[in-house]
Amino acid sequence: MAVLAPSLPLIERSATDLARAIRTRETSSRDVVEAHIERIEHMQERINAVVVDRFAAARADADAADALVAASSDADDLPPFLGVPCTIKESIAMAGMPNCAGLVSRNQYRSAENAPTVQRMIDAGAIPLGVTNTPELCLWIETENRQYGRTNNAYSAKRTAGGSSGGEGAVVGSGGSPLGLGADIGGSIRLPAFFNGVFGLKPSPGVVPSTGQFPTTHTEIAAQMLTIGPIVRRAEDIWPMLKVIAGQDGIDPYMRDVTLGDPAAVSIEGMKILLSEGTSYINVSRELRAARTRAAEALEKAGAIVETTSLKSMKKALELYLAVLKLEAGVSVAELIVAEGSAAMTLRGGLRRKGPHTRALRLLLMSEWLTGKMPQGRLKKAAAAREAFAEEVAETIGDGVLLHPTHPRVAPRHGQTVGKPWLLTTTAVFNLAGTPVAQIPLGLNNQGLPLGVQAAAGPDNDHLAVAVALELERAFGGWVSPTDPS
């Protein structure tokens, strides 16, 4: 993999390159950490991404990393991300830090221990700078709650950062962190990555443990749809980070023994690249269709074989997705809120405008109430179709990669997605199908907002999606640092 030029500012270099620079003493961990803290503080008023920091502890961790480098006789024996800062989605447990996912009634809770993925990042030498914002209970694609407030897009304070890993998308997209942990059940990694111009990967189910998340799923099918994964500013960090966080943890019952391939061993020449057609519930904008076409042409120039495929079943997949969540979640949103210390939940009480819940969650509670009136036979029939849909998607993709829109539009203005579940269709279909999928930035539009595309591979072919991400970063430059707030 190509190493980015050392001439780049510290807050623009990849985590892999920063780790190399720290190991070889080109720079120090303290300097790298200070540069990212300064960037977070500079951007915080505009984006509100890091909701609780640990800057003092991070500085001490950086000094310890520099001491370890100084005492080492062999830099190759040092941890892969030694001294490199990172950030963590607040809904993923980190010892001593809040873990309320924006739920006011849980605001005094502090995690007693690290989630396995957080511990693995720390064991790999990464230094957490803090935890980042989510929507209330991580249940919508705009990041806002009554505990921490709203997170804004890295490129425009008037637009959403996405969700539910919106804080991660915004802090990485703004240059405040080279890499971070997100989680995805319907696009929660990929949408924030897309809206904020960075890379995100939803791994194959069972590759990365979900232990330590709040809230979490309780059944096997729902667990297959939820996974923790990387959000990074440079594509070369996706695979090293996935290797760090992947693997059995002895706790998550739905983990599998999976041998993943290597993106470095993948040749774009001869790869089958599919362009999905007739799949969107609403039409994708002209500029995003054009961006995907340019991506396909770049891959074709590198030797790929580009074909068009029809996956019309994706248009109707949202009903299957929502039915599976309804049947398999194991607990209702209203029950979850009550279990976490709120007063007994009623429809009227939950919908109070001046209550502790956001408009997005109030609408979700209404939807949950209405779905509860839906005949169970209809729900079960839709859920039973999930397996057939997953098989169709996997068979269509085969050993190739499908280029698919991440969202019908570039980052929307605040509030424009609320109450519109059909906007999940472009991302949720891959959670339903159980396939790995990467979000890849493709530059900015004429308004200075990020363009992008998803690359979906067949089950356990995560390395193919990442190989496409690497190639498209070479072709289009990847992440573009946003201009500073005035």
Secondary structure as the mmCIF struct_conf table of DSSP 4:
data_model
#
loop_
_struct_conf.conf_type_id
_struct_conf.id
_struct_conf.beg_label_comp_id
_struct_conf.beg_label_asym_id
_struct_conf.beg_label_seq_id
_struct_conf.end_label_comp_id
_struct_conf.end_label_asym_id
_struct_conf.end_label_seq_id
HELX_LH_PP_P HELX_LH_PP_P1 ALA A 2 ALA A 5
TURN_TY1_P TURN_TY1_P1 PRO A 6 SER A 7
BEND BEND1 LEU A 8 LEU A 8
HELX_RH_3T_P HELX_RH_3T_P1 LEU A 10 GLU A 12
BEND BEND2 ARG A 13 ARG A 13
HELX_RH_AL_P HELX_RH_AL_P1 ALA A 15 ARG A 23
TURN_TY1_P TURN_TY1_P2 THR A 24 ARG A 25
BEND BEND3 GLU A 26 THR A 27
HELX_RH_AL_P HELX_RH_AL_P2 SER A 29 ILE A 47
STRN STRN1 VAL A 50 ASP A 53
HELX_RH_AL_P HELX_RH_AL_P3 PHE A 55 ALA A 71
BEND BEND4 SER A 73 SER A 73
HELX_RH_3T_P HELX_RH_3T_P2 ALA A 75 ASP A 77
BEND BEND5 LEU A 78 LEU A 78
TURN_TY1_P TURN_TY1_P3 PRO A 80 GLY A 83
STRN STRN2 PRO A 85 LYS A 89
TURN_TY1_P TURN_TY1_P4 GLU A 90 SER A 91
STRN STRN3 ILE A 92 ILE A 92
TURN_TY1_P TURN_TY1_P5 ALA A 95 GLY A 96
BEND BEND6 MET A 97 MET A 97
STRN STRN4 PRO A 98 PRO A 98
TURN_TY1_P TURN_TY1_P6 ALA A 101 GLY A 102
HELX_RH_3T_P HELX_RH_3T_P3 VAL A 104 ARG A 106
TURN_TY1_P TURN_TY1_P7 ASN A 107 GLN A 108
STRN STRN5 ARG A 110 ARG A 110
BEND BEND7 ALA A 112 GLU A 113
HELX_RH_AL_P HELX_RH_AL_P4 PRO A 116 ASP A 123
TURN_TY1_P TURN_TY1_P8 ALA A 124 GLY A 125
STRN STRN6 ILE A 127 THR A 132
BEND BEND8 PRO A 135 PRO A 135
HELX_RH_3T_P HELX_RH_3T_P4 GLU A 136 CYS A 138
BEND BEND9 TRP A 140 GLU A 142
STRN STRN7 GLU A 144 ASN A 145
TURN_TY1_P TURN_TY1_P9 ARG A 146 TYR A 148
STRN STRN8 GLY A 149 ARG A 150
HELX_LH_PP_P HELX_LH_PP_P2 THR A 151 THR A 151
STRN STRN9 ASN A 152 ASN A 152
HELX_LH_PP_P HELX_LH_PP_P3 ASN A 153 ASN A 153
BEND BEND10 ALA A 154 TYR A 155
TURN_TY1_P TURN_TY1_P10 ALA A 157 LYS A 158
STRN STRN10 ARG A 159 THR A 160
BEND BEND11 GLY A 163 SER A 165
HELX_RH_AL_P HELX_RH_AL_P5 GLY A 166 GLY A 173
TURN_TY1_P TURN_TY1_P11 SER A 174 GLY A 175
BEND BEND12 GLY A 176 GLY A 176
BEND BEND13 PRO A 178 PRO A 178
STRN STRN11 LEU A 179 ASP A 184
BEND BEND14 ILE A 185 GLY A 187
TURN_TY1_P TURN_TY1_P12 SER A 188 ILE A 189
HELX_RH_AL_P HELX_RH_AL_P6 ARG A 190 PHE A 195
TURN_TY1_P TURN_TY1_P13 ASN A 196 GLY A 197
STRN STRN12 PHE A 199 LYS A 202
HELX_LH_PP_P HELX_LH_PP_P4 PRO A 203 SER A 204
TURN_TY1_P TURN_TY1_P14 PRO A 205 GLY A 206
BEND BEND15 VAL A 207 VAL A 208
TURN_TY1_P TURN_TY1_P15 THR A 211 GLY A 212
STRN STRN13 GLN A 213 GLN A 213
BEND BEND16 PHE A 214 PRO A 215
BEND BEND17 THR A 219 THR A 219
HELX_RH_AL_P HELX_RH_AL_P7 GLU A 220 MET A 225
STRN STRN14 THR A 227 VAL A 232
BEND BEND18 ARG A 233 ARG A 234
HELX_RH_3T_P HELX_RH_3T_P5 ALA A 235 ASP A 237
HELX_RH_AL_P HELX_RH_AL_P8 ILE A 238 ILE A 245
BEND BEND19 GLY A 247 GLY A 247
BEND BEND20 GLY A 250 ILE A 251
TURN_TY1_P TURN_TY1_P16 PRO A 253 TYR A 254
HELX_RH_3T_P HELX_RH_3T_P6 PRO A 263 ALA A 265
BEND BEND21 ILE A 268 ILE A 268
TURN_TY1_P TURN_TY1_P17 GLU A 269 GLY A 270
STRN STRN15 LYS A 272 GLU A 277
BEND BEND22 GLY A 278 GLY A 278
BEND BEND23 TYR A 281 ILE A 282
HELX_LH_PP_P HELX_LH_PP_P5 ASN A 283 SER A 285
HELX_RH_AL_P HELX_RH_AL_P9 ARG A 286 LYS A 301
TURN_TY1_P TURN_TY1_P18 ALA A 302 GLY A 303
STRN STRN16 ILE A 305 SER A 310
HELX_RH_3T_P HELX_RH_3T_P7 LYS A 312 LYS A 316
HELX_RH_AL_P HELX_RH_AL_P10 ALA A 317 GLU A 328
BEND BEND24 ALA A 329 VAL A 331
HELX_RH_AL_P HELX_RH_AL_P11 VAL A 333 ALA A 339
TURN_TY1_P TURN_TY1_P19 GLU A 340 GLY A 341
HELX_LH_PP_P HELX_LH_PP_P6 SER A 342 MET A 345
HELX_RH_AL_P HELX_RH_AL_P12 LEU A 347 GLY A 350
TURN_TY1_P TURN_TY1_P20 LEU A 351 LEU A 351
TURN_TY1_P TURN_TY1_P21 ARG A 353 LYS A 354
BEND BEND25 GLY A 355 HIS A 357
HELX_RH_AL_P HELX_RH_AL_P13 ARG A 359 THR A 371
TURN_TY1_P TURN_TY1_P22 GLY A 372 LYS A 373
BEND BEND26 MET A 374 MET A 374
HELX_RH_AL_P HELX_RH_AL_P14 GLN A 376 ILE A 397
TURN_TY1_P TURN_TY1_P23 GLY A 398 ASP A 399
BEND BEND27 GLY A 400 GLY A 400
STRN STRN17 VAL A 401 HIS A 404
BEND BEND28 THR A 406 THR A 406
BEND BEND29 PRO A 408 ALA A 411
HELX_LH_PP_P HELX_LH_PP_P7 PRO A 412 PRO A 412
STRN STRN18 ARG A 413 ARG A 413
TURN_TY1_P TURN_TY1_P24 HIS A 414 GLY A 415
BEND BEND30 GLN A 416 THR A 417
TURN_TY1_P TURN_TY1_P25 VAL A 418 GLY A 419
HELX_RH_3T_P HELX_RH_3T_P8 PRO A 421 LEU A 424
HELX_RH_AL_P HELX_RH_AL_P15 THR A 425 ALA A 433
TURN_TY1_P TURN_TY1_P26 GLY A 434 GLY A 434
STRN STRN19 VAL A 437 LEU A 444
TURN_TY1_P TURN_TY1_P27 ASN A 446 GLN A 447
BEND BEND31 GLY A 448 GLY A 448
STRN STRN20 PRO A 450 ALA A 457
BEND BEND32 GLY A 458 GLY A 458
TURN_TY1_P TURN_TY1_P28 PRO A 459 ASP A 460
HELX_RH_AL_P HELX_RH_AL_P16 ASP A 462 PHE A 476
BEND BEND33 GLY A 478 GLY A 478
HELX_LH_PP_P HELX_LH_PP_P8 SER A 481 PRO A 485
#
